[in-house]
Amino acid sequence: MGKKIALNIFYNLGIIVSIYGSVWAYNNANYPVIALFVATAAFFVYQKIQLTREVRNSLKKK
């Protein structure tokens, strides 16, 4: 369970960094970088949803 908590923290940090990066890129008119940060944020959100489902299913089985 400790590994899943660490993964959740990593995913949260990834989402936060992607949001800050997107804002920075927007302020500097660097639009291709915005696309990169949005894609990475979407990836982290997807992984976080999958992790949440996995944890819920493991808790229901217990």
Jmol script that loads the backbone (N, CA, C; Angstrom):
load data "model"
ATOM      1  N   MET A   1       0.814  -1.190   0.000  1.00  0.00           N
ATOM      2  CA  MET A   1       0.000   0.000   0.000  1.00  0.00           C
ATOM      3  C   MET A   1       0.862   1.261   0.000  1.00  0.00           C
ATOM      4  N   GLY A   2       2.052   1.167   0.599  1.00  0.00           N
ATOM      5  CA  GLY A   2       2.944   2.324   0.627  1.00  0.00           C
ATOM      6  C   GLY A   2       3.392   2.731  -0.754  1.00  0.00           C
ATOM      7  N   LYS A   3       3.565   1.742  -1.636  1.00  0.00           N
ATOM      8  CA  LYS A   3       3.960   2.034  -3.014  1.00  0.00           C
ATOM      9  C   LYS A   3       2.861   2.814  -3.735  1.00  0.00           C
ATOM     10  N   LYS A   4       1.614   2.449  -3.472  1.00  0.00           N
ATOM     11  CA  LYS A   4       0.496   3.136  -4.126  1.00  0.00           C
ATOM     12  C   LYS A   4       0.338   4.562  -3.615  1.00  0.00           C
ATOM     13  N   ILE A   5       0.615   4.766  -2.352  1.00  0.00           N
ATOM     14  CA  ILE A   5       0.574   6.126  -1.796  1.00  0.00           C
ATOM     15  C   ILE A   5       1.667   6.977  -2.433  1.00  0.00           C
ATOM     16  N   ALA A   6       2.860   6.395  -2.580  1.00  0.00           N
ATOM     17  CA  ALA A   6       3.963   7.122  -3.211  1.00  0.00           C
ATOM     18  C   ALA A   6       3.635   7.431  -4.674  1.00  0.00           C
ATOM     19  N   LEU A   7       3.011   6.495  -5.379  1.00  0.00           N
ATOM     20  CA  LEU A   7       2.606   6.743  -6.764  1.00  0.00           C
ATOM     21  C   LEU A   7       1.581   7.864  -6.841  1.00  0.00           C
ATOM     22  N   ASN A   8       0.644   7.872  -5.908  1.00  0.00           N
ATOM     23  CA  ASN A   8      -0.366   8.926  -5.880  1.00  0.00           C
ATOM     24  C   ASN A   8       0.277  10.292  -5.672  1.00  0.00           C
ATOM     25  N   ILE A   9       1.230  10.371  -4.775  1.00  0.00           N
ATOM     26  CA  ILE A   9       1.934  11.630  -4.543  1.00  0.00           C
ATOM     27  C   ILE A   9       2.696  12.050  -5.794  1.00  0.00           C
ATOM     28  N   PHE A  10       3.353  11.090  -6.457  1.00  0.00           N
ATOM     29  CA  PHE A  10       4.079  11.388  -7.689  1.00  0.00           C
ATOM     30  C   PHE A  10       3.139  11.901  -8.777  1.00  0.00           C
ATOM     31  N   TYR A  11       1.974  11.258  -8.916  1.00  0.00           N
ATOM     32  CA  TYR A  11       1.010  11.705  -9.923  1.00  0.00           C
ATOM     33  C   TYR A  11       0.493  13.102  -9.610  1.00  0.00           C
ATOM     34  N   ASN A  12       0.234  13.384  -8.337  1.00  0.00           N
ATOM     35  CA  ASN A  12      -0.209  14.731  -7.957  1.00  0.00           C
ATOM     36  C   ASN A  12       0.851  15.771  -8.289  1.00  0.00           C
ATOM     37  N   LEU A  13       2.106  15.464  -7.980  1.00  0.00           N
ATOM     38  CA  LEU A  13       3.182  16.406  -8.300  1.00  0.00           C
ATOM     39  C   LEU A  13       3.308  16.606  -9.800  1.00  0.00           C
ATOM     40  N   GLY A  14       3.153  15.528 -10.564  1.00  0.00           N
ATOM     41  CA  GLY A  14       3.210  15.637 -12.021  1.00  0.00           C
ATOM     42  C   GLY A  14       2.114  16.528 -12.573  1.00  0.00           C
ATOM     43  N   ILE A  15       0.919  16.405 -12.023  1.00  0.00           N
ATOM     44  CA  ILE A  15      -0.200  17.243 -12.466  1.00  0.00           C
ATOM     45  C   ILE A  15       0.067  18.707 -12.121  1.00  0.00           C
ATOM     46  N   ILE A  16       0.545  18.960 -10.915  1.00  0.00           N
ATOM     47  CA  ILE A  16       0.830  20.338 -10.485  1.00  0.00           C
ATOM     48  C   ILE A  16       1.919  20.963 -11.336  1.00  0.00           C
ATOM     49  N   VAL A  17       2.995  20.230 -11.590  1.00  0.00           N
ATOM     50  CA  VAL A  17       4.089  20.755 -12.414  1.00  0.00           C
ATOM     51  C   VAL A  17       3.609  21.010 -13.838  1.00  0.00           C
ATOM     52  N   SER A  18       2.757  20.142 -14.354  1.00  0.00           N
ATOM     53  CA  SER A  18       2.232  20.337 -15.704  1.00  0.00           C
ATOM     54  C   SER A  18       1.358  21.586 -15.790  1.00  0.00           C
ATOM     55  N   ILE A  19       0.577  21.846 -14.764  1.00  0.00           N
ATOM     56  CA  ILE A  19      -0.266  23.043 -14.763  1.00  0.00           C
ATOM     57  C   ILE A  19       0.602  24.297 -14.697  1.00  0.00           C
ATOM     58  N   TYR A  20       1.578  24.309 -13.789  1.00  0.00           N
ATOM     59  CA  TYR A  20       2.475  25.469 -13.704  1.00  0.00           C
ATOM     60  C   TYR A  20       3.261  25.655 -14.993  1.00  0.00           C
ATOM     61  N   GLY A  21       3.684  24.562 -15.592  1.00  0.00           N
ATOM     62  CA  GLY A  21       4.408  24.648 -16.856  1.00  0.00           C
ATOM     63  C   GLY A  21       3.544  25.206 -17.969  1.00  0.00           C
ATOM     64  N   SER A  22       2.281  24.811 -17.994  1.00  0.00           N
ATOM     65  CA  SER A  22       1.363  25.327 -19.010  1.00  0.00           C
ATOM     66  C   SER A  22       1.155  26.830 -18.852  1.00  0.00           C
ATOM     67  N   VAL A  23       1.000  27.274 -17.622  1.00  0.00           N
ATOM     68  CA  VAL A  23       0.831  28.714 -17.370  1.00  0.00           C
ATOM     69  C   VAL A  23       2.090  29.468 -17.778  1.00  0.00           C
ATOM     70  N   TRP A  24       3.258  28.928 -17.438  1.00  0.00           N
ATOM     71  CA  TRP A  24       4.515  29.569 -17.815  1.00  0.00           C
ATOM     72  C   TRP A  24       4.645  29.650 -19.336  1.00  0.00           C
ATOM     73  N   ALA A  25       4.328  28.560 -20.027  1.00  0.00           N
ATOM     74  CA  ALA A  25       4.440  28.541 -21.485  1.00  0.00           C
ATOM     75  C   ALA A  25       3.442  29.506 -22.123  1.00  0.00           C
ATOM     76  N   TYR A  26       2.255  29.612 -21.554  1.00  0.00           N
ATOM     77  CA  TYR A  26       1.263  30.546 -22.081  1.00  0.00           C
ATOM     78  C   TYR A  26       1.737  31.987 -21.919  1.00  0.00           C
ATOM     79  N   ASN A  27       2.311  32.305 -20.764  1.00  0.00           N
ATOM     80  CA  ASN A  27       2.802  33.658 -20.532  1.00  0.00           C
ATOM     81  C   ASN A  27       3.967  34.015 -21.449  1.00  0.00           C
ATOM     82  N   ASN A  28       4.724  33.010 -21.889  1.00  0.00           N
ATOM     83  CA  ASN A  28       5.860  33.245 -22.779  1.00  0.00           C
ATOM     84  C   ASN A  28       5.529  32.951 -24.239  1.00  0.00           C
ATOM     85  N   ALA A  29       4.256  32.739 -24.536  1.00  0.00           N
ATOM     86  CA  ALA A  29       3.769  32.479 -25.898  1.00  0.00           C
ATOM     87  C   ALA A  29       4.519  31.333 -26.563  1.00  0.00           C
ATOM     88  N   ASN A  30       4.742  30.286 -25.804  1.00  0.00           N
ATOM     89  CA  ASN A  30       5.441  29.098 -26.311  1.00  0.00           C
ATOM     90  C   ASN A  30       4.404  27.979 -26.438  1.00  0.00           C
ATOM     91  N   TYR A  31       3.646  28.019 -27.541  1.00  0.00           N
ATOM     92  CA  TYR A  31       2.477  27.166 -27.682  1.00  0.00           C
ATOM     93  C   TYR A  31       2.778  25.680 -27.867  1.00  0.00           C
ATOM     94  N   PRO A  32       3.846  25.278 -28.557  1.00  0.00           N
ATOM     95  CA  PRO A  32       4.119  23.833 -28.622  1.00  0.00           C
ATOM     96  C   PRO A  32       4.415  23.222 -27.243  1.00  0.00           C
ATOM     97  N   VAL A  33       5.004  23.997 -26.359  1.00  0.00           N
ATOM     98  CA  VAL A  33       5.300  23.511 -25.018  1.00  0.00           C
ATOM     99  C   VAL A  33       4.008  23.350 -24.224  1.00  0.00           C
ATOM    100  N   ILE A  34       3.021  24.210 -24.484  1.00  0.00           N
ATOM    101  CA  ILE A  34       1.723  24.071 -23.823  1.00  0.00           C
ATOM    102  C   ILE A  34       1.113  22.715 -24.176  1.00  0.00           C
ATOM    103  N   ALA A  35       1.201  22.341 -25.438  1.00  0.00           N
ATOM    104  CA  ALA A  35       0.658  21.047 -25.868  1.00  0.00           C
ATOM    105  C   ALA A  35       1.348  19.903 -25.144  1.00  0.00           C
ATOM    106  N   LEU A  36       2.656  20.017 -24.956  1.00  0.00           N
ATOM    107  CA  LEU A  36       3.404  18.986 -24.247  1.00  0.00           C
ATOM    108  C   LEU A  36       2.940  18.883 -22.791  1.00  0.00           C
ATOM    109  N   PHE A  37       2.799  20.017 -22.125  1.00  0.00           N
ATOM    110  CA  PHE A  37       2.369  20.004 -20.732  1.00  0.00           C
ATOM    111  C   PHE A  37       0.932  19.516 -20.578  1.00  0.00           C
ATOM    112  N   VAL A  38       0.065  19.862 -21.508  1.00  0.00           N
ATOM    113  CA  VAL A  38      -1.322  19.385 -21.447  1.00  0.00           C
ATOM    114  C   VAL A  38      -1.358  17.875 -21.643  1.00  0.00           C
ATOM    115  N   ALA A  39      -0.535  17.369 -22.555  1.00  0.00           N
ATOM    116  CA  ALA A  39      -0.488  15.924 -22.783  1.00  0.00           C
ATOM    117  C   ALA A  39       0.036  15.189 -21.546  1.00  0.00           C
ATOM    118  N   THR A  40       1.064  15.728 -20.903  1.00  0.00           N
ATOM    119  CA  THR A  40       1.591  15.070 -19.708  1.00  0.00           C
ATOM    120  C   THR A  40       0.591  15.147 -18.552  1.00  0.00           C
ATOM    121  N   ALA A  41      -0.120  16.262 -18.442  1.00  0.00           N
ATOM    122  CA  ALA A  41      -1.145  16.366 -17.393  1.00  0.00           C
ATOM    123  C   ALA A  41      -2.255  15.347 -17.634  1.00  0.00           C
ATOM    124  N   ALA A  42      -2.657  15.180 -18.883  1.00  0.00           N
ATOM    125  CA  ALA A  42      -3.687  14.194 -19.207  1.00  0.00           C
ATOM    126  C   ALA A  42      -3.197  12.782 -18.878  1.00  0.00           C
ATOM    127  N   PHE A  43      -1.940  12.508 -19.159  1.00  0.00           N
ATOM    128  CA  PHE A  43      -1.366  11.203 -18.842  1.00  0.00           C
ATOM    129  C   PHE A  43      -1.393  10.949 -17.337  1.00  0.00           C
ATOM    130  N   PHE A  44      -0.979  11.943 -16.555  1.00  0.00           N
ATOM    131  CA  PHE A  44      -0.968  11.776 -15.101  1.00  0.00           C
ATOM    132  C   PHE A  44      -2.384  11.621 -14.543  1.00  0.00           C
ATOM    133  N   VAL A  45      -3.341  12.347 -15.078  1.00  0.00           N
ATOM    134  CA  VAL A  45      -4.726  12.216 -14.622  1.00  0.00           C
ATOM    135  C   VAL A  45      -5.242  10.817 -14.943  1.00  0.00           C
ATOM    136  N   TYR A  46      -4.937  10.322 -16.129  1.00  0.00           N
ATOM    137  CA  TYR A  46      -5.353   8.966 -16.510  1.00  0.00           C
ATOM    138  C   TYR A  46      -4.752   7.928 -15.564  1.00  0.00           C
ATOM    139  N   GLN A  47      -3.463   8.057 -15.283  1.00  0.00           N
ATOM    140  CA  GLN A  47      -2.802   7.110 -14.389  1.00  0.00           C
ATOM    141  C   GLN A  47      -3.381   7.186 -12.977  1.00  0.00           C
ATOM    142  N   LYS A  48      -3.700   8.393 -12.533  1.00  0.00           N
ATOM    143  CA  LYS A  48      -4.269   8.576 -11.201  1.00  0.00           C
ATOM    144  C   LYS A  48      -5.652   7.933 -11.108  1.00  0.00           C
ATOM    145  N   ILE A  49      -6.456   8.053 -12.152  1.00  0.00           N
ATOM    146  CA  ILE A  49      -7.773   7.420 -12.169  1.00  0.00           C
ATOM    147  C   ILE A  49      -7.628   5.904 -12.118  1.00  0.00           C
ATOM    148  N   GLN A  50      -6.689   5.362 -12.890  1.00  0.00           N
ATOM    149  CA  GLN A  50      -6.461   3.920 -12.887  1.00  0.00           C
ATOM    150  C   GLN A  50      -6.013   3.438 -11.504  1.00  0.00           C
ATOM    151  N   LEU A  51      -5.131   4.187 -10.867  1.00  0.00           N
ATOM    152  CA  LEU A  51      -4.660   3.833  -9.529  1.00  0.00           C
ATOM    153  C   LEU A  51      -5.802   3.867  -8.520  1.00  0.00           C
ATOM    154  N   THR A  52      -6.654   4.875  -8.613  1.00  0.00           N
ATOM    155  CA  THR A  52      -7.790   4.989  -7.711  1.00  0.00           C
ATOM    156  C   THR A  52      -8.733   3.805  -7.867  1.00  0.00           C
ATOM    157  N   ARG A  53      -9.005   3.415  -9.102  1.00  0.00           N
ATOM    158  CA  ARG A  53      -9.865   2.252  -9.343  1.00  0.00           C
ATOM    159  C   ARG A  53      -9.243   0.983  -8.777  1.00  0.00           C
ATOM    160  N   GLU A  54      -7.947   0.842  -8.963  1.00  0.00           N
ATOM    161  CA  GLU A  54      -7.253  -0.341  -8.458  1.00  0.00           C
ATOM    162  C   GLU A  54      -7.318  -0.417  -6.931  1.00  0.00           C
ATOM    163  N   VAL A  55      -7.122   0.709  -6.271  1.00  0.00           N
ATOM    164  CA  VAL A  55      -7.170   0.739  -4.807  1.00  0.00           C
ATOM    165  C   VAL A  55      -8.587   0.441  -4.323  1.00  0.00           C
ATOM    166  N   ARG A  56      -9.593   1.012  -4.970  1.00  0.00           N
ATOM    167  CA  ARG A  56     -10.980   0.743  -4.575  1.00  0.00           C
ATOM    168  C   ARG A  56     -11.318  -0.734  -4.701  1.00  0.00           C
ATOM    169  N   ASN A  57     -10.886  -1.347  -5.814  1.00  0.00           N
ATOM    170  CA  ASN A  57     -11.179  -2.764  -6.008  1.00  0.00           C
ATOM    171  C   ASN A  57     -10.457  -3.630  -4.985  1.00  0.00           C
ATOM    172  N   SER A  58      -9.227  -3.262  -4.643  1.00  0.00           N
ATOM    173  CA  SER A  58      -8.497  -4.055  -3.653  1.00  0.00           C
ATOM    174  C   SER A  58      -9.111  -3.893  -2.257  1.00  0.00           C
ATOM    175  N   LEU A  59      -9.648  -2.727  -1.953  1.00  0.00           N
ATOM    176  CA  LEU A  59     -10.301  -2.527  -0.658  1.00  0.00           C
ATOM    177  C   LEU A  59     -11.646  -3.244  -0.578  1.00  0.00           C
ATOM    178  N   LYS A  60     -12.354  -3.334  -1.705  1.00  0.00           N
ATOM    179  CA  LYS A  60     -13.628  -4.046  -1.705  1.00  0.00           C
ATOM    180  C   LYS A  60     -13.426  -5.540  -1.504  1.00  0.00           C
ATOM    181  N   LYS A  61     -12.324  -6.080  -2.021  1.00  0.00           N
ATOM    182  CA  LYS A  61     -12.069  -7.508  -1.900  1.00  0.00           C
ATOM    183  C   LYS A  61     -11.720  -7.907  -0.475  1.00  0.00           C
ATOM    184  N   LYS A  62     -11.209  -6.985   0.313  1.00  0.00           N
ATOM    185  CA  LYS A  62     -10.827  -7.297   1.690  1.00  0.00           C
ATOM    186  C   LYS A  62     -11.982  -7.306   2.591  1.00  0.00           C
TER     187      LYS A  62
END
end "model"
wireframe off; spacefill off
backbone 0.3
color backbone group
